[in-house]
Amino acid sequence: MSLQRDYPWVKNPVIISAPMRLISLAPLAVAVSRAGGIGFIGAGTDVNDLEAHLQEASKLIEQEPIEGASTSTLPIGVGFINWGADLNTSLQAVQRFRPTAVWFFAPHQSTDLAQWTHAMREATKGETKVWVQVGSVQDALDAAKLCNPEVIVVQGSDAGGHGLERGAGIITLFPETADALKEAGFEHVSLIAAGGIAEGRGVLACLALGAEGVVMGTRFLASTEAQIAKGYQDTVLRARDGGVSTVRTKVYDILRGTTGWPQRIGGRGIINQSFLDAKDGNVTEENKQAYAEAMRRGDLGWSEDGRLTAYAGTGVGMIDKVQRAREILEETRRDVGEQIEALGMTIDAKI
């Protein structure tokens, strides 16, 4: 598989940490790669601090090199939210530190992806590989034709944070996308599954669909290396029945002032009083004032009757403890192995 070729330190199954804005920074990205996954820094829309984050990652890796990793690139990736990130600033950081991959998501128009792809490949002489996140079959075809990326991240609707407001779950989206790309002549593009994957059973299901690897985001909110407020993390640990306790909406973006997202994209977060007070998605001035007051309360703003945003996917109900990133990867791989063994026994018993 091309993932092992381009990222020779990885272990199977390949687990990737999502580039969660403001949360996935150098400590988490390096810890995931060091444990045999592929860690991503979430540069998001504001890339002014990206060089500092990459410098920190470089120092961490210099102190303890990652076995099997190439010395020509930094063995972590960087995720960009293209509608807001500045290309020239991003290029300077990527050219200087040469992360192993760049992950593109949410351009205002699909042609922007081609511009970013060409610029990044030219700046790194193709050493930094291009990943594009999509949420529909058509988006995948457009990305393949415009960018011919090394990797397409197929994100199902169960994903936390931002994604298409209308979309399919990974169980149907992934195989339809894979078939469409194969028919269009893009079988060589590696496909990664994302959305609602939080433990070994979900990983194994995605591998059965044909994914070369999987992305986990919400699971890493409960990692010691995540840059996350305790109140937010506690909300993640409390949540249950993720399909009911989370919702995809624009309400949280309005309250947080992050309103530059393309119209067809919304953010999935844990339902709280702010959402309940926004009747039919309408955010009043009173709601905004209450949100601002909650921010002044710090961690208490995420209490059980809190108002602050806690982006998370539907897999949140399966997360009940905080672990080191390495422990998360090792436990997930172990679970996959146990599930494969159990599945083989079950099939034998039915034959």
TIDREN-484792 format. One record per atom (N, C-alpha, C): residue in three letters; x, y, z. Coordinates in steps of 0.001 Angstrom, whole numbers, plus 524288, in hexadecimal, padded with zeros to 5 digits. Each point is the difference from the previous one (the first is absolute). Layout:
<atoms>
ALAXYZ...
</atoms>
This chain:
<atoms>
MET8034C7FB5780000MET7FCB4804A980000MET80372804DF80000SER7FE048041F7FD86SER8032A804B97FF74SER800D4802CE8052FLEU7FC997FF35803CDLEU800D38028880509LEU805087FE2680283GLN801157FAED7FFACGLN804E77FDF580228GLN804B28020D7FCF0ARG7FF53800E47FAFBARG8044F802127FCD6ARG8012B805A780174ASP7FBEA8032E80067ASP800C18059780100ASP800E180141805C2TYR7FE147FC848036DTYR80075800E9805A3TYR802177FAFD8027BPRO805087FEF37FF53PRO802257FAD18014CPRO800137FEA2805CETRP7FEE0803AC80374TRP800087FEDC8059CTRP7FABE7FDD4801E5VAL7FBF38002A7FCB3VAL7FAC57FEB8801E4VAL7FF617FA2B80110LYS7FC727FED480396LYS7FE907FAA58013DLYS7FA627FF0C7FE45ASN7FED67FB0F7FEBAASN7FAB47FEA77FE68ASN7FCB07FE75804ADPRO7FAF7801477FFE1PRO7FD74803617FC38PRO801B1805AF800B6VAL80024802E17FBB8VAL801E2805638002BVAL7FBC8803828025BILE80175802AC8043EILE7FC6280377802C2ILE802238058D7FFAAILE7FCA9803867FE67ILE801768057B7FF2DILE7FD058035F803E0SER80295803C08025ASER7FD3A803BB80363SER7FE59804AC7FCBFALA7FB048016180072ALA7FDD2804477FCEAALA8028C805378016FPRO80096803787FC2DPRO8024F8052880117PRO7FC00803BA8025AMET7FEAA7FF1E804E9MET7FC03803278029BMET802388055980164ARG7FD8A804067FE06ARG801DD8055B800BAARG8006580169805C4LEU804678022F80186LEU8012F801D880546LEU800DA7FB9A803ECILE7FF0C7FB287FE8CILE800597FB9480399ILE804687FC507FE7CSER8005D7FECD7FAFCSER8041D7FC7B7FE12SER804CF8033B7FEB9LEU8036780098803C8LEU804C8803027FF2ALEU804B07FC4E80041ALA804AD802188008CALA804BE7FCD07FF92ALA800207FB52803BBPRO7FEC9800A280502PRO800607FB7C80390PRO7FCA37FB5F7FE55LEU7FB2F800F77FE53LEU7FC967FBBA7FE61LEU801CB7FDB47FACFALA8013D8034A7FC3CALA801A17FE0E7FADBALA804DC7FC9380079VAL803E1801C2802F4VAL804D87FD0380096VAL7FEFC7FAF3802F3ALA7FCC88003880415ALA7FEDD7FB488030EALA7FD617FBD87FCA9VAL7FC79801967FC98VAL7FD4B7FC3A7FC99VAL803D67FD997FC20SER8032F803297FD89SER803D87FDDE7FC4CSER803F17FC88802C7ARG8019A80195804A7ARG803D17FCE9802F0ARG7FDBC7FA9E80176ALA7FAD17FFA58006AALA7FD767FB0F80160ALA7FE827FCDA7FB2CGLY801F4801947FB6BGLY7FF047FD077FB47GLY7FB59801B97FCDAGLY7FDC3804818016BGLY7FBC88023D7FCE5GLY80203804817FCB5ILE7FC738032D7FE21ILE80179804C97FD37ILE7FD3680479802BBGLY8030C8034880298GLY7FDC580455802E7GLY7FFDD804F27FCBEPHE7FBDF8030A800AAPHE7FF61804E87FD25PHE7FF5D80490803BDILE802AB804427FED2ILE7FF14804FF8028FILE7FB60802917FD52GLY7FC578021680316GLY7FB89802BD7FDBFGLY8012D805CB7FF71ALA80206801887FB6EALA8012C8058A7FF1DALA7FB00803267FF7FGLY7FBF77FD967FDD7GLY7FAF1802937FF96GLY8000C804997FC50THR7FDA580459801C2THR7FF89804A47FCB7THR804208041E8012FASP8020E7FFF3804B4ASP803EF803DF8018AASP805537FD548002EVAL8033C801247FC22VAL805037FD487FF87VAL8049580350801E4ASN7FEE780442802B0ASN8043880372801C2ASN803AF7FD59803D2ASP7FDFD7FC22802F9ASP803447FD3F803D1ASP802007FAC37FDF1LEU7FF0D7FEDD7FB0FLEU801597FAD17FDFALEU805D87FEDC8005AGLU80340803C27FEB0GLU805AB7FF0380049GLU801A27FEAE80599ALA7FDB080297803CFALA801517FEEA80578ALA7FE5F7FA7180179HIS7FB677FE4E7FE2EHIS7FE2F7FAB28012AHIS803867FBF07FD69LEU80183801027FB33LEU803737FC5B7FD41LEU805747FFF980266GLN801BC80477801E3GLN8050980041802AAGLN7FFE27FCB4804F6GLU7FBAC8004E802E8GLU7FF6F7FCD6804B9GLU7FFFB7FA367FEA9ALA7FD2D7FE947FBE9ALA7FFDC7FA837FE5CALA8056A7FE237FE6ASER802D6803497FD2CSER8053E7FE9B7FE42SER8039F7FF01804A4LYS7FF918034180404LYS8034A7FF55804ACLYS7FE9F7FAFA802E0LEU7FAE87FEDF8006ALEU7FE567FB31802A2LEU8021F7FB337FD31ILE7FFED800217FAE0ILE801E47FB8C7FCF0ILE805F07FFB180025GLU802908047C80025GLU805B38000F8006DGLU801BB7FD9C80535GLN7FD158011280425GLN8014C7FDDF80522GLN7FF3D7FA1680032GLU7FC237FE157FD33GLU7FEDF7FA627FFE6GLU7FE257FE887FA84PRO803987FEC27FC84PRO7FE9D7FED57FA90PRO7FC0A7FB947FF97ILE7FCD6800357FBF0ILE7FC0B7FC067FF06ILE802607FBBE7FC9EGLU800357FB5F80211GLU802907FBA57FD58GLU7FD637FEE77FABFGLY803307FFA27FBF4GLY7FE0E7FEC27FACDGLY7FE7F804AD7FCBFALA7FFB7804A080265ALA7FE65804AB7FD28ALA80471802227FCADSER7FEA3802287FB8BSER803D1802767FC95SER802008050780282THR804D0801577FED2THR8022A804E7801FCTHR7FF05804897FC41SER7FDCE7FEE27FB71SER7FF20804257FC23SER7FAF080301800FETHR7FC717FDAA802FCTHR7FB2E802B08016BTHR7FF017FF57805D2LEU7FCDD8039680224LEU7FE5C7FFA88056ELEU7FB887FC0C8004CPRO8006F7FBF08034FPRO7FC2F7FBC17FFDCPRO7FAC38013F802AEILE7FDF7804827FECCILE7FAB08017E80187ILE7FDAB803027FB71GLY7FAD5800AE8000DGLY7FD6B8030D7FBF7GLY7FDC38050F8022FVAL7FDF0803337FC70VAL7FD77804E780176VAL7FACC8005C7FD23GLY7FBE180141802E6GLY7FADD800987FDA4GLY7FE7B805B77FF73PHE7FE188016B7FB5BPHE7FE6C805657FEEBPHE7FA2E800467FED4ILE7FD6C803FB80215ILE7FAA2801407FE85ILE8007A8043F7FBDFASN7FF187FE867FB27ASN801CA8033C7FBA8ASN7FD068051C7FF3ETRP7FB3580043801EBTRP7FD28804EA7FF3CTRP802718048080312GLY802DD7FECA80435GLY8021D8042C80337GLY805E28004E80037ALA802BA7FBB67FECDALA805B57FFE38007DALA80296803277FBA0ASP80422802BF80167ASP802EA803087FC26ASP804047FC7F7FD56LEU7FFCB7FFB57FAE0LEU803597FC717FD16LEU805C38017380081ASN8014C804F67FF6EASN805828018380011ASN8028D7FEEC80545THR7FD408014C8044BTHR802117FEE580538THR800997FA24800D2SER7FC277FD077FE2BSER800297FA4D8007FSER804907FDC37FCF2LEU800E88020A7FB5DLEU804467FE1C7FCB1LEU80547800BA802A2GLN800CC8048380266GLN804FF801118028DGLN8011E7FBF68043CALA7FC047FEC580316ALA800B97FC3880441ALA800EE7FA8D7FDE3VAL7FCFE7FE747FC1EVAL800837FAC27FDC8VAL8053E7FF627FD37GLN801A2803FE7FD2CGLN804FE7FFB17FD3AGLN804917FF9C803D3ARG7FF8E802A980471ARG8043C7FFF4803CEARG800617FAC3802D6PHE7FB887FDDB801A8PHE800177FB5A80356PHE7FE9C7FAF27FD2DARG7FDB38004F7FB71ARG7FEB67FB707FCD9ARG7FD207FBB28030FPRO7FB4F80127801E2PRO7FCE17FBD980262PRO7FEE97FBC27FBFCTHR7FF0F7FB54801D1THR7FF677FB937FC6ETHR7FB11800567FCB8ALA7FC1B802F9801DAALA7FB12800717FD1DALA7FD4D8052280150VAL7FCE8801E37FC43VAL7FC768045E800F2VAL7FA7E7FE227FED0TRP7FC528019C80337TRP7FA937FE337FFBDTRP7FC9B804C27FEE1PHE7FD2C7FFE77FBA7PHE7FCC5804677FE6APHE7FA397FED7800FDPHE7FD25804178018FPHE7FA6F7FF5C80120PHE7FD308053F7FF9DALA7FB547FFDE7FDD5ALA7FC42804598000AALA801E9804E97FD2FPRO801617FF827FB03PRO80120804BA7FCF9PRO7FADF802BA7FE9BHIS80047804FB7FEE0HIS7FB49802AC7FE3CHIS7FE537FDF17FAADGLN803D27FEA57FCCEGLN7FEDB7FDA37FAEFGLN804067FBC17FEFFSER7FE507FBE07FD50SER803577FB6A7FF63SER80508801407FD0ETHR7FFE7803E47FC99THR804BD8014E7FD17THR80465801F88038EASP7FE97801EB804B3ASP80407801AD803B8ASP8038A7FB6A80183LEU7FDC17FB478000BLEU803187FB638015DLEU804767FF2E7FC25ALA7FEF1800FE7FB02ALA8040B7FF597FC01ALA80471803DF800E5GLN7FEAF804D180173GLN803FA803F680109GLN803657FE708049BTRP7FD917FE418043BTRP802ED7FE668049BTRP8035E7FB357FED2THR7FDDC7FC577FD25THR802EA7FB3F7FEB9THR804DB8013B7FCD6HIS7FF5C8030E7FBECHIS804748015C7FCA8HIS8042E802E680320ALA7FE59803AE80339ALA803BB80327802FFALA803087FCA6803E4MET7FD517FC89802B3MET802977FCBC803EBMET803C37FC1F7FD79ARG7FE6B7FDAE7FBB4ARG803777FC467FD58ARG804CB802B67FDD3GLU7FF448049B7FE03GLU8046F802EA7FDDBGLU803BD801A280451ALA7FDD4801A28048AALA8033B801EE80452ALA8033C7FBAB8027BTHR7FE027FB337FFEATHR802B57FBAD8029DTHR802157FBF77FC2BLYS7FFC98014C7FAFBLYS801C57FC5E7FBE2LYS7FD3F7FAB58006EGLY7FB1F8003A80196GLY7FCCD7FB5480045GLY800ED7FC9F804CAGLU80373801A98037BGLU801137FCCF804A7GLU7FB677FFF8803C9THR7FD568046D80075THR7FB628005180359THR7FB477FE2C7FCE4LYS7FD6F7FBF6801E8LYS7FBA67FDA77FD29LYS7FAF1802FB80112VAL7FC6C7FFBB7FC32VAL7FB1E802F480039VAL7FB767FC6A8017CTRP7FD38801918041ETRP7FB3D7FD5D801B7TRP7FB74803D07FF4FVAL7FB917FE107FE3EVAL7FB55803467FF7DVAL7FB747FD4B802BAGLN7FD55802DB8035AGLN7FB717FDEF802C5GLN7FB0D801327FCF2VAL7FCB17FC097FF5DVAL7FB14800A87FD25VAL7FB927FD8880328GLY7FB36801957FEACGLY7FB7D7FDCF802A4GLY7FBD77FDFE7FC50SER801397FFD87FAF1SER7FC467FDFB7FC2DSER802FC7FD857FB7EVAL7FD4C7FCD47FD03VAL802637FD727FB75VAL801CE804187FC13GLN7FCAF803E07FEF6GLN80169804017FC2EGLN804B780325801BDASP8003E8014680503ASP8048F802D9801F7ASP804FF7FCD67FF42ALA7FF997FAE2800B9ALA804917FC9D7FF4FALA801C17FFFA7FA4DLEU7FC4D7FFA77FC77LEU80158800127FA6FLEU802688053B7FE75ASP7FDC280441801F5ASP8021E805307FECBASP80592800888020EALA800E67FE45804DBALA80534800658024EALA803EE7FCBF7FD00ALA7FE657FB567FE66ALA8038C7FC957FD1CALA80189802777FAD0LYS7FC3E802357FD4FLYS8010C8024E7FADBLYS803338050380069LEU7FEF480323803F8LEU802B5804FD80094LEU8057C7FF6680241CYS800A77FC52803A3CYS804D87FFBC8030BCYS803187FAFD7FF49ASN7FD747FBD17FE50ASN802767FAD57FFF7ASN803027FF2F80524PRO7FD418005A80473PRO802B57FFB18050EPRO801FF7FA8980113GLU803BE7FFB48037DGLU801D47FADD801AEGLU7FBE47FD4780362VAL7FD058031F802F5VAL7FC2E7FDD1803A4VAL7FAF28032C7FFC0ILE7FBA17FD448001BILE7FAEB80279800BFILE7FDC17FDF08051FVAL7FE9E8039F8036CVAL7FD7E7FEA3804F9VAL7FA228003F7FF2CVAL7FD6C7FB908005BVAL7FA5C7FFAE7FF2DVAL7FD618007880552GLN7FD6580472800E0GLN7FDBE8012080525GLN7FA207FF0F7FFF9GLY7FE497FC4580331GLY7FA747FF0180099GLY7FD67803EC80392SER7FACC7FFFD7FFF6SER7FCFD803FD802BDSER8003D7FF98805EDASP801F37FBA78021DASP8006E7FF6B805B4ASP8048B8031280247ALA8033B802467FCBBALA804B4802B3801E1ALA7FEAC804A980365GLY8034F800FA803D4GLY7FF85804AB80326GLY80271804A77FD45GLY7FEFE8049A8020DGLY8020F804A77FD78GLY7FD4C800E97FAD0HIS802D8802327FC44HIS7FD89801D97FB3DHIS7FFF27FC087FB8FGLY7FBA07FFE67FD53GLY7FF3D7FC947FB84GLY7FB16801A27FD25LEU7FEC67FD347FBD9LEU7FB608015B7FCF8LEU7FB197FF7B8034FGLU7FC65803C07FF6BGLU7FB147FFB6802DAGLU7FCA17FB837FDFCARG8007B7FECE7FB05ARG7FD2E7FB9D7FDB9ARG804027FC187FDFBGLY7FFDB7FB4380206GLY803D17FC1B7FE52GLY7FE997FAAE80222ALA802E27FC217FE5EALA7FF0A7FA9880194ALA803DB7FE538042BGLY7FE7C7FBF1802E1GLY8038F7FDA3803B1GLY804477FD137FD1BILE8042B7FEC2802BFILE804907FDB47FD7BILE7FEDE7FAA87FD98ILE7FC467FD0E80229ILE7FEDD7FABC7FE12ILE7FE2D800097FA5ATHR7FD0F803F97FE69THR7FE4F800597FA88THR80365803BA7FCD0LEU801D6804368027CLEU80310803E17FD1ALEU805257FDBD7FE0FPHE802A07FCFF8033APHE805337FE227FE7FPHE7FFDC7FC717FB39PRO7FCE87FBCC7FFFAPRO800267FC8F7FB6CPRO7FE158029C7FB02GLU7FC1A803718006DGLU7FE35802AE7FB48GLU804408039E7FDE2THR802BC802A180387THR804488036F7FE5FTHR804677FCD77FD86ALA801637FBA380278ALA804307FCB57FDE2ALA7FEA27FE037FA89ASP7FB357FE547FF42ASP7FE557FE0D7FAD8ASP80033804527FBE7ALA7FE34804A780176ALA7FFEE8045B7FC4BALA805838019C7FE78LEU8038F8002A803BDLEU80569801747FED6LEU802A17FBDE7FC99LYS7FEEF7FB1B8010FLYS802397FBCA7FCCFLYS7FE1B800687FA5FGLU7FAFD800EC7FF5BGLU7FDC4800737FAC3GLU8023A804A97FD13ALA8015880426802E6ALA80219804BB7FD94ALA805E27FFBF7FF22GLY802797FBAA8017DGLY805947FF5D7FF17GLY8037C801D680463PHE7FDD480083804B1PHE80316801E08047APHE800A37FBCB80428GLU800817FB387FE54GLU8009A7FBAD803A3GLU805148006E80318HIS803CE802EA7FDE1HIS805118007D80298HIS7FFD88038B804CAVAL7FBED80317800A5VAL7FF9E8038F80471VAL7FE9D7FCE6804EASER80301800B780421SER7FED97FD55804F0SER7FB2F8026680284LEU7FC917FCB18020CLEU7FB3B801DD80278LEU800237FED9805D7ILE7FEDE8040E80303ILE7FFE77FFB8805AFILE7FA6C80106801CBALA7FE307FD15803DEALA7FAB6800A080203ALA7FFF68035F804E9ALA7FBFE8034B8007EALA7FF66803618048EALA7FA3C800AD80138GLY7FEE2800FC804F9GLY7FAAC8013680183GLY7FD897FBF180380GLY80012800E980521GLY7FD7E7FC81803B3GLY8034B7FB64801B0ILE804FB7FFFC7FEB7ILE8037E7FBA48014DILE802B38014780528ALA7FF137FCD4803F4ALA802208013B8052BALA8028E7FB60802ABGLU7FFA67FB487FDBBGLU802657FB6D8026AGLU800B27FBBE7FBE9GLY801E67FB6C801BDGLY801B57FBFC7FC5AGLY7FBDB7FDEB7FC62ARG7FB257FF76801D0ARG7FBE67FDEC7FC9CARG7FEF9803997FB64GLY800058051180102GLY7FF49803BB7FBC2GLY804837FFE57FC2EVAL804C27FF738020EVAL804A17FFA17FCA7VAL7FF927FB3A7FC76LEU7FEA97FB8C80249LEU7FFA47FB2B7FCF1LEU7FBCA800687FBDDALA7FB9F802678013DALA7FBD5800B27FC28ALA801EA803277FB54CYS803078040E80116CYS801F98034D7FBB8CYS8041C7FD227FCC2LEU803337FCD48028DLEU803C17FCDA7FD16LEU7FD257FC317FC68ALA7FB9C7FDDA801E8ALA7FCEA7FC767FCC5ALA7FDA5802CA7FB48LEU7FF088051080089LEU7FDFB803157FBA0LEU804368011D7FBECGLY804E87FF1E8016EGLY8044D800E97FC5FGLY803768049380162ALA7FF2D802648048AALA8033E804788018CALA805937FE3D80121GLU803CD8033C7FE7DGLU8057E7FEEF8013BGLU80161801B880584GLY7FCC78033B8023EGLY800D2801DF8054DGLY7FB28802DA801CAVAL7FFFA8019F804F1VAL7FB7D802B18022AVAL801B8804DA802FAVAL7FC73803BF80037VAL800DA804C580305VAL7FCB67FFC8804EAMET802598017180458MET7FD0B800C8804D7MET800FA8058F801E5GLY7FBDA802C580138GLY8007D805408021CGLY7FDE68003D80588THR7FAF97FEC78008BTHR7FD748004E80517THR802CE7FCC08041BARG801EC7FB6E7FE78ARG802C07FCB0803CDARG804C2802D280243PHE802A2803197FCCCPHE804AE802B3801D8PHE7FEC6804F080321LEU7FB038018980036LEU7FE928042F803A1LEU800FE7FE408059AALA7FFD17FAE2800CFALA800F37FDC980532ALA805817FDDB80066SER803B5802D57FDC0SER8058A7FE9680089SER802B78040B80360THR8041B7FE5D802A8THR802D18039D80363THR802E7804267FCDEGLU801277FED97FB20GLU8030A803AE7FCCEGLU7FC9E8040F7FD3EALA7FADF7FF4D80007ALA7FC93803BE7FD61ALA8001C80541802D4GLN800098042D7FCFAGLN7FFBC8054180233GLN7FA3180153800AEILE7FDCD7FE6180458ILE7FA5A8005C800B6ILE7FEC78019880595ALA7FC188035A800A1ALA7FE5D8019F8053BALA7FDC57FB58802F5LYS800D07FFE580514LYS7FE0E7FBAB80329LYS7FA117FFA37FFB3GLY7FD618047A7FFF1GLY7FA597FFF37FFABGLY7FE127FD7C7FAFFTYR802958011A7FBABTYR7FEBF7FDA47FAF7TYR800EE7FA2180045GLN804807FE7A80200GLN8014B7FA708004EGLN7FC2E7FD178038BASP7FE808025F8044EASP7FC397FD8A80385ASP7FAB77FF4B7FD58THR7FE7B803B77FCB2THR7FB1E7FF897FD15THR8002F7FB587FC51VAL8047A7FF347FD88VAL800B37FB7B7FC8FVAL7FF627FAEB80319LEU802567FFC88048CLEU7FFC57FB4480329LEU7FA7D7FEF28021AARG7FCF280422800DFARG7FAAB7FF5F80203ARG7FC297FE307FBD7ALA800F8801647FB29ALA7FC267FF377FBD6ALA7FEFE7FA337FEF7ARG7FB177FEC97FEF5ARG7FE727FABB7FE86ARG7FC12800527FB7BASP7FF1F7FB917FD68ASP7FC2B7FFC47FBC7ASP80128804417FBF2GLY804B07FFA07FDB4GLY802108043F7FCD1GLY7FCAD801B57FB6EGLY7FCEB7FC6E7FDCCGLY7FCA98018D7FBA6GLY7FB9A80397801A8VAL7FE9E7FFD580502VAL7FBCD803368021FVAL8022B804C9802D4SER804727FF608027ESER8021C8043980347SER8035A803DD7FCF4THR800F07FF067FAF4THR802D6803C37FCB4THR7FC83801BD7FB87VAL80171804607FDABVAL7FCEA8020D7FBAAVAL80399803137FC63ARG7FEDB7FFC97FAE4ARG802E78033A7FC42ARG7FCDD804FA7FF0CTHR8027E80472800E4THR7FD33804F680000THR803C38047F7FED4LYS7FDD0804877FEBELYS80325804BA7FF6ELYS7FFCD8035F804EAVAL7FCD77FE68803C7VAL7FF3D8031E804B7VAL8052580110802C8TYR8033B7FBF5800A2TYR804D4800B0802EETYR803D2803907FD22ASP800237FFC27FADBASP803618038E7FD04ASP7FE52805A1800BCILE7FAE2800E27FFF5ILE7FE0680557800B3ILE8018D8021080558LEU7FF5F7FCC4803FALEU80144801B88054CLEU805D3800DF800C0ARG803307FCFB7FD49ARG805AE8007A8008DARG80251804057FC3FGLY7FCE2801D87FC5CGLY801DB803EC7FC4CGLY803177FDD27FB7BTHR7FFBC7FAD37FF1ETHR802C97FD977FB9BTHR7FC197FF177FB8DTHR7FEA78043D7FD60THR7FBB57FFD57FC35THR801D8800027FA54GLY804E67FEC67FF0CGLY801F4800027FAA0GLY7FF497FAE17FD1ATRP7FDCF7FC168029BTRP7FF827FAD97FD9DTRP7FC77800207FB36PRO801307FCD67FC00PRO7FC6A7FF737FB96PRO7FA8B7FE82801E4GLN7FC04801B77FD38GLN7FAA67FF6F801BFGLN7FE707FA58800F8ARG802267FC637FD00ARG7FE457FA8A8006BARG802AA7FD0080471ILE80332802B380310ILE802DE7FD718043FILE7FDFC801D680549GLY7FF627FC4180392GLY7FE7D801348055CGLY8036D7FD00803CBGLY7FF9F8014680502GLY803427FD7F803EEGLY7FCDB7FC7D80399ARG801D47FB23800CFARG7FD647FC73803A8ARG802608009E80569GLY7FC9C80127803B9GLY801B88009B8055DGLY7FC097FDBE803C8ILE801817FFA8804EBILE7FC887FDF48040AILE7FBC58040D80132ILE7FB267FE368000FILE7FB9680386800E6ILE80069802698056FASN7FF508052A80037ASN80027802BC80504ASN7FBCA8043780016GLN7FFF48032480410GLN7FBDB803E180095GLN8002B8041B7FBB6SER804998013E7FE09SER80066803CC7FBBFSER7FD007FE2A7FB37PHE8009A7FB057FEB3PHE7FD297FDD77FB87PHE7FA287FFD980118LEU7FE7E7FE5A8049FLEU7FA747FF888014DLEU7FD4C805547FFEEASP802E38041780160ASP7FDB88054080004ASP7FFA28025D7FA87ALA802B27FDBF7FC49ALA7FFFE8020A7FA9EALA7FBA07FD5F7FCF3LYS7FB4F801E780097LYS7FB7E7FDAA7FD6FLYS8009D800307FA15ASP7FF8C7FB7C7FD8DASP800847FF947FA4FASP8052F802387FE07GLY803F67FFCF80355GLY80527801D57FE6FGLY800C0805D58005AASN7FC21802D5801FAASN80065805AB80073ASN802A18017880525VAL80463802B77FF9DVAL803098017F80499VAL7FEB68059D80176THR7FDC7800C08049ETHR7FE7E80535801CATHR8048F802BE802AAGLU7FF7880515800ABGLU803F5802FF802D6GLU800727FE17805A6GLU7FB907FE768023CGLU8000D7FDF880557GLU803497FB0380056ASN7FF867FCAD7FC11ASN803137FB2A7FFC7ASN805CA801477FF83LYS80150803C57FCBALYS80573801867FF4BLYS80245802268051EGLN7FCEA8031A802C5GLN801D580234804F5GLN800D47FBB08040FALA7FC6D7FC3380011ALA800887FBA4803ADALA804D17FCBB7FEB6TYR801277FF797FAF0TYR804A97FD0E7FE5ETYR804F1802DA801C0ALA800088052A7FF44ALA804888031B801A3ALA800D57FF92805E5GLU7FBCC7FFEC80303GLU800637FF69805A8GLU802257FA9B8015CALA7FE507FC007FD24ALA801F17FAB3800E9ALA805D87FFAD7FEFBMET801E1802C97FC1CMET8059B800097FEDCMET803108024080497ARG7FDCD803C4802A1ARG802AB8025780481ARG8002C7FC3D804A2ARG7FCBC7FBFB7FFF5ARG7FFD27FC3680446ARG804187FBB27FF53GLY802CB800027FBBFGLY804077FC097FF21GLY7FDB97FA8E7FF9CASP8025B7FC4E802B6ASP7FE407FA8C7FFAAASP7FA4A7FF5380186LEU7FE118035280371LEU7FA8C7FF94801A0LEU7FC3A801287FB83GLY801F4802877FBF6GLY7FCBB801157FB6FGLY7FE797FB1D7FD08TRP802A27FB998013CTRP7FEAB7FAF07FDA3TRP7FD397FC68803E5SER7FE0A8021580445SER7FD6B7FCB2803DFSER7FB1B7FD897FDA3GLU7FD567FCAF802E6GLU7FB967FD197FDDCGLU7FBBC803897FDE2ASP7FF72804A08022CASP7FC42803CC7FDE6ASP802EC804697FD2EGLY804AF7FEC37FE12GLY80367803F47FDA0GLY7FE5C8019B7FA90ARG802F9803AE7FDDBARG7FE9D802457FAF6ARG804727FFC07FC0ALEU804CB7FEBF801AELEU80478800447FC71LEU800287FB577FC4CTHR80219800F77FB63THR800247FC1A7FBD5THR803BE7FB9280146ALA7FE277FB397FF24ALA8034E7FB5980071ALA7FF2C7FCC67FB18TYR8032E801177FC08TYR7FF897FD047FB27TYR801837FA5480106ALA7FCD57FC677FE17ALA801117FA6D800AEALA7FC907FCF27FC40GLY801D17FB647FE7DGLY7FD0A7FCA97FC7EGLY7FC7E7FC40802F0THR7FD0F7FCDF7FD07THR7FC377FC7A80271THR802AA7FB9F8030BGLY804FC7FF237FF1EGLY802D77FC0E80300GLY80142801AB80582VAL7FE76804AF80179VAL80162802258051CVAL7FDE87FCA780477GLY7FBA77FD4F7FF1FGLY7FDB87FCDF80426GLY803417FB5480198MET803EA7FEA17FCDCMET803577FB878013FMET8051180193802B4ILE80089804F08014DILE804D5801FB8025AILE7FEFD80130805BEASP802D77FD6A80379ASP7FEF5800B280597ASP804DF800DD80346LYS8047B800AF7FD73LYS804C5800E980316LYS803FA803147FCC6VAL8037C802A0802CFVAL80448802E17FD8DVAL804C77FC787FFE5GLN802917FFB37FB78GLN8049A7FCB37FF60GLN80437802F17FD0CARG804C27FE128005CARG80423802007FCA2ARG7FEE67FE3F7FA69ALA801C6802FF7FC38ALA7FF1A7FEAF7FA87ALA802067FA8E7FEC1ARG8048A7FEB280209ARG8022B7FACD7FF05ARG7FC527FBC080200GLU7FDC0800D08048AGLU7FC677FC2480229GLU7FB247FF657FC9BILE7FE2B8045E7FDDDILE7FB707FFCA7FC89ILE801317FCBD7FB2DLEU80483800E47FD98LEU801657FD007FB58LEU800D17FA438013DGLU802C67FEEB8043CGLU801147FA8A8015EGLU7FB047FD1780160GLU7FC8580282802ECGLU7FB117FD858016DGLU7FCA97FEFE7FB2DTHR7FFE4803C27FC71THR7FCD67FF647FB47THR802137FB987FC94ARG805217FFC17FF5DARG802427FBBB7FCE3ARG7FEE37FAB780288ARG800827FFD58051CARG7FEEB7FB21802C8ARG7FA477FE5F7FF42ASP7FC74803CA8004DASP7FA7B7FEE37FF30ASP7FEF57FDE27FA8AVAL8029D802427FC23VAL7FF567FE1C7FA9FVAL801A67FA4C7FF9DGLY804827FEC080239GLY801DD7FA997FFE2GLY7FC337FC4580299GLU7FDDE801958047CGLU7FC4C7FCA9802C8GLU7FAF27FF527FCECGLN7FE5A804277FD6CGLN7FB3F7FFA47FCE0GLN800BD7FC7A7FB43ILE80497800447FD98ILE801247FC987FB89ILE7FFE27FA4C801BBGLU802627FEF680477GLU800117FAA98020AGLU7FA757FE228013FALA7FCF88035780284ALA7FA9B7FE948015EALA7FCB27FF3C7FB28LEU800CB803547FC1CLEU7FD087FF997FB23LEU8012F7FAE17FD36GLY805097FE8B7FFF6GLY8017B7FB157FD86GLY7FD737FB66802ABMET7FFCA8001D80521MET7FD7C7FBD2802F9MET7FA317FFD17FEDDTHR7FD918049E7FF85THR7FA618002D7FEF2THR7FEC77FDDB7FA9CILE803258017E7FC26ILE7FF1F7FE177FAB0ILE800B77FA247FFC4ASP8041E7FE088028EASP800E57FA4B80013ASP7FB677FD2B80253ALA7FDAA8024A8041FALA7FBAA7FD67802A7ALA7FB267FFCC7FC98LYS7FF8B803D17FC4ELYS7FB4D800327FCBALYS800917FCCA7FB01ILE804C47FE757FEC0ILE800D77FCFF7FB20ILE7FE817FA53800D4
</atoms>
